């Protein structure tokens, strides 16, 4: 059995930066350290941080003292102000690409555009982007949602950083028929595009594809969807424990990709288990 890892897989810059900031905070302070929500969408990493004394909370009100780390997905700017007003130490781990998207939304507001955010309306990144539009933007998840949209005026578009280029293009095709004044900021992260392209390519070359990462991770779920289109034998797993030996019957070539918040050690454990199962068969 042959195992191939996608050319681009695993941690992205924004995740690496966030975890580096969290480590620095734990090394430089003896006070309590909290993240506002899970710092990244990987349960195993969040659990590891908890073991180091970094605990996730859902609200600033839950914290009396110490440090609050803003998650990679970003938050409403009012929340950052509240952290400072409460006298808490702030570590902003918002992914720079998300911060850029936030600025694009703020600029469109100033310029008087109707704003459309392409993304998952309940995802924390999109919730944060909405806040930069004073919650006056329209969130669109798919082109189908625009079927009943009437002709609109000046419209600005910003995209959740983990969206697929294909979804962006399909939505823009419809928007171009709905307005004559369309300003588009493609804020999809370059690392996201690279992962998706590499996963799509590999999934067409193998007998079975494993997509490794948090079930709550939007970018990992997107990778699984992309691979599934090319290869029905695609499985989204968080850890090596989820691998079913029955999947491997008759399989000669396995492809692996991993979400942007999936650490190398989890991917390696998946590879180790596959090699062990192959040796037993």
N, C-alpha and C positions, 0 to 999 in steps of 0.2 A: 504494500500500500504506500502510495506517495502522498506527501502532504506539502501543500504550497501556501505560503502566506502572501496576502495581497501586498503590492508594492508600497501602498500607503495605508497604514492601519494603526490604531491605537492613539495614544495621547497626542493632542494638538497643543499648539503654543499657549492658547488661553488657559487650558487645564493645567499645564505644567507651571505656568505663572501663578495661578491661583493656589496650587498646592505648595509652591515655594513660599508664597506670602504667608500661608498658614503655618508652615514650619518655622519661618522666621519669627512669627508672632509667639509661638509656643516657646521658642528659645530665648526670647527677650523679655518675657513677662511672667510674673508669678500669679497674676490675677486671672480670674475666669475668662475663658475665650469661647465665644459662640459664633456659629455661622447662622445667618438669617436664611433658614431653609437649608437643604443639602447643598454644600458648596459646588458639587458636580453631581450629575445623575449616574452615580455608580454606587450601589448599596455597600459593596465590599470595601471600597475606599472610605466611604463615610463612616463605616463601622471601625475601620482602622484608625481614623482620626479621633473617633470617640475614645478609643483606647489610649490615645495620647492626651486626652483632656479637652478635646475640641468638640463641643456639643452643639447640635443643631436646635434652633428654636424657631417658632413660627411668627413671633412678634417681638418687637423691641420692648414691649411692656413686660416681657418675661425676664428681662435682664436688669439687675440692679447696679452692677459694677463690672469693670473689666473691659474686654474688647469684643466688638462685633465685626465679623468679616462678611462683607457683601459678596454673595455668590456670583459665579461666573455669568449667570443669566441677566444680572442687573436688576435694579429695583426702581420704583417710583422715586424721583428726586426728593419728594417730601419725606420719605423714610430716611434718607441720608441726613437731611436737616434735623430730623427728630433724634437720630443717634447723637449728633453733635450737641443738640440742645439739652439732652439728658446727661451730658458730661461723660459719655462713654467714648472710649478710644475707637476710632474707625479705621478699618483696613478695607479698602475698596478693591476687591478681586474681580470686578466686572471685566469680562473678556474685552480687550481693546477693539475687536471687531464689532461686538455688541454696542460698545460705547460709541463707535462711529455711526452705527445705525440709529442710535438714540439722537445723536446730533443732527443727522439727516432729517429725522422727524421734526425736531425743534426748528430747524431752518425752514421746512415746508410750512409750519404753522405761522412763522413770521412773514412768509411770503404770501400767505392767504390762500393756500391750496386746499382743496378737498383731499384728505389723506386716506389712502388704502394701504393697509398692512397685510402682506401675504404671509400667512403662517397659521399656526394652531392657536385658536382663540384662548384656550385655557393654559397654554404653556407660559411659564414665568417670564421668559424673555419677551413674549408678545404682550403680556400684561404690563411689563415695564415700558415697552414702546408706546403702548396706549396712553400711559400716564404722561409721556412727553408730548402727546397730542391733546392733553387735557381731557382724555377719554372721549374725544370727538371724532376719532378716526373710525373707518370701517374695516373690520378684519375679514379677510377672504381666505378660505382654505382651499377652494378648488374653483375651476372655471365654471362649473355647473351652477354655483351660487350666484353667478352674474346674469343668468338667463333672463330674469325679470327686472334687471337694472335699467332704469330709464337713461336717456342722454344726460350726461353730466358736464359741468364746466371744468375749469382748471383742476387737474387731478395729479397728485404726487403719489408715487409708489415707493414703499420701503419693504424689504423682505427679511423675514426671520433668517438668521444666519445659517441655519441648518436645513433650509428648504432645498429641494432639488431644482436644478435649472429647467428641467422639463416642465415642472409645475408652474414655475415663473413664466415660461414662454407661453404655455397654454392659456394662462390668465391674461397675459398682455395681448394675445391675439383677440380676445373678446373685448378688452378695454379699448383697444384701438378703434373698435366700431361704436363705442359709447361716448367718446370724447375726441375733440380735435386738438386739445391742449393737454398732453400727457408728459409728465416729467418722471423719469424712472431712475431710482438708485438701486442698482443690483448689489445688495449688501450681503449676499451669500458669501460665507467665508471661503477663501481659496482652498484651505485644508479640507473643508467639507466636499468641495467639488472634486478634489484629487482623490479622496477616499471613495466617493461614489463611482468615479470613472474606473478606478482600479478594481473595485469590487465587481462592477458590471463586467469588466473584461475577464476577470478570473472565473466568475460564476459560469461563463460560457465554455470554459475549458476543462471543468472538473465534473466528476460524477455526483459529488455531494458538496454542499457549501454550508459552513458554519459561520454564523455572525455572532460575535462575542461582545456582550455589553449589557448594561442595565436595561431591564424591561421598561423602566421609566425614562429612558434616554431617547429623545426625539431623533437625534442623528443616527443612532444605532438602529432604531426601528425603520428609518428611511433606508438604510443600507440593506436591511432584510427584505424590504419591499422591492427594491431594485433587483436584488439577487433572485428573488422568487419569480420575477417576470422572465428571467433567463433560465432558471433551473428550479424545477418543482421540488427537488430534493434540497431545500434550503431550510435550516433550522436556526432560530434565534435563541441563544442560550446565555445565561449570565456566568455560569461556572462549569467546570469539567464534570461535576456531579450530575449534570442534566443530560449528558451524552448517553443515548440508548444504544446498546451494543447491536440491537436489531437493525439500526440505521446502516450499519457498516457491511451488512451481508452483500457480497458481490461487488463492493465498491473498491475501485483501484486507485482513484485519485480524489483527494479531499482538498478543498480550498478553504482558507480561513481569512476572515477579515474581522476588524474590531472597531468599535465606536471610539469617538474622540476622547471619551472619559474612561476608557478601559486600559488599565495598567499592563505593562509587559508581563508581569508575573502571573496574571490570570490567563493571558494568552499562552504562556509557556506551560502552565498546568494542563490546559486543553490539549496541547501538542503531546505532552508527556502521557496523558491518559490514552490518547489515540494510538500512540506507539505501543503502549502496554497492551491494549486490546488487540492490536494487530499481531503482537507477538504471541498472544494466547490463542489466536484463531488458527 
